[in-house]
Amino acid sequence: MAATFYWETYRDTPGWKDISTGTIVFAGSATDLTVPITVGEWNTGTHIGTGDPGTDSCGTTHSRNMKWISSTQVDIGAGTTTLNTTNVADTQMTLRVRFTYDTGVSTSGARFYSFDGTTTTAEAIGVDAYAVERVSGMSTWVEINNDTGNTGGDNVGERLSLADQGSATDHTFYIGVSAKPESVGAKTQFDFGVALTYS
């Protein structure tokens, strides 16, 4: 039996495209991944780069961007709106993470977290980040990283809990992420992870 995770962003033609060979890049521009985010401000663009950041490999349409405005608000490109499933479609979320298994299984204890790229329980370096899952009742961002506050990593209270899913061979999680730098310079120790139990 093979358990597999797929990481995807909505881009190019557009459609959900695999990003396993790329890097998610948060930028200060919706069209140029080389534009840095001003310290203390949130991402204006989300891109797929070939490195940190490398060259843009989004394709004909850039990846969707979600910008944190407040604990219950988001900007998906048209100004501030309330964070809910009416205003934010699944194709406007930052990521789609799929978990597949050869036979039908249920998932529990699933969570999404940021970390330093080496130790899953250590926060990403120099970054603040929030995340949200698109599920019924979606209304509030969850802080998943605050390097100054020593928050982040796969730790209780420092990650985004994902909804349990019933028996299926393919489980899909739609996740929105917004990030801002705490200081000047590229933030290369900023990775994401997903973990879950299946039975």
ChimeraX attribute file (.defattr): number of C-alpha atoms within 10 A of each C-alpha:
attribute: neighborCount
match mode: 1-to-1
recipient: residues
	/A:1	6
	/A:2	7
	/A:3	11
	/A:4	11
	/A:5	16
	/A:6	14
	/A:7	17
	/A:8	20
	/A:9	28
	/A:10	23
	/A:11	22
	/A:12	15
	/A:13	12
	/A:14	16
	/A:15	13
	/A:16	16
	/A:17	19
	/A:18	15
	/A:19	18
	/A:20	11
	/A:21	10
	/A:22	19
	/A:23	18
	/A:24	25
	/A:25	25
	/A:26	28
	/A:27	24
	/A:28	20
	/A:29	16
	/A:30	18
	/A:31	17
	/A:32	15
	/A:33	27
	/A:34	18
	/A:35	14
	/A:36	19
	/A:37	22
	/A:38	16
	/A:39	13
	/A:40	14
	/A:41	16
	/A:42	21
	/A:43	25
	/A:44	25
	/A:45	26
	/A:46	28
	/A:47	31
	/A:48	25
	/A:49	21
	/A:50	17
	/A:51	14
	/A:52	17
	/A:53	20
	/A:54	14
	/A:55	15
	/A:56	19
	/A:57	19
	/A:58	26
	/A:59	14
	/A:60	10
	/A:61	15
	/A:62	23
	/A:63	31
	/A:64	22
	/A:65	26
	/A:66	25
	/A:67	25
	/A:68	26
	/A:69	18
	/A:70	13
	/A:71	14
	/A:72	15
	/A:73	18
	/A:74	25
	/A:75	18
	/A:76	21
	/A:77	15
	/A:78	7
	/A:79	10
	/A:80	14
	/A:81	15
	/A:82	17
	/A:83	24
	/A:84	18
	/A:85	15
	/A:86	9
	/A:87	11
	/A:88	19
	/A:89	11
	/A:90	17
	/A:91	17
	/A:92	21
	/A:93	23
	/A:94	26
	/A:95	25
	/A:96	23
	/A:97	18
	/A:98	15
	/A:99	21
	/A:100	18
	/A:101	17
	/A:102	12
	/A:103	12
	/A:104	14
	/A:105	17
	/A:106	16
	/A:107	18
	/A:108	16
	/A:109	13
	/A:110	17
	/A:111	21
	/A:112	23
	/A:113	27
	/A:114	33
	/A:115	25
	/A:116	22
	/A:117	18
	/A:118	12
	/A:119	11
	/A:120	18
	/A:121	18
	/A:122	19
	/A:123	31
	/A:124	30
	/A:125	24
	/A:126	21
	/A:127	24
	/A:128	25
	/A:129	25
	/A:130	23
	/A:131	24
	/A:132	24
	/A:133	28
	/A:134	22
	/A:135	15
	/A:136	10
	/A:137	10
	/A:138	15
	/A:139	17
	/A:140	18
	/A:141	23
	/A:142	19
	/A:143	22
	/A:144	29
	/A:145	28
	/A:146	24
	/A:147	20
	/A:148	12
	/A:149	9
	/A:150	13
	/A:151	23
	/A:152	28
	/A:153	27
	/A:154	24
	/A:155	17
	/A:156	11
	/A:157	13
	/A:158	21
	/A:159	24
	/A:160	24
	/A:161	21
	/A:162	22
	/A:163	16
	/A:164	15
	/A:165	17
	/A:166	14
	/A:167	13
	/A:168	15
	/A:169	14
	/A:170	17
	/A:171	19
	/A:172	13
	/A:173	22
	/A:174	21
	/A:175	22
	/A:176	24
	/A:177	23
	/A:178	25
	/A:179	26
	/A:180	25
	/A:181	24
	/A:182	18
	/A:183	13
	/A:184	12
	/A:185	12
	/A:186	13
	/A:187	20
	/A:188	16
	/A:189	16
	/A:190	20
	/A:191	19
	/A:192	15
	/A:193	14
	/A:194	18
	/A:195	15
	/A:196	14
	/A:197	12
	/A:198	17
	/A:199	9
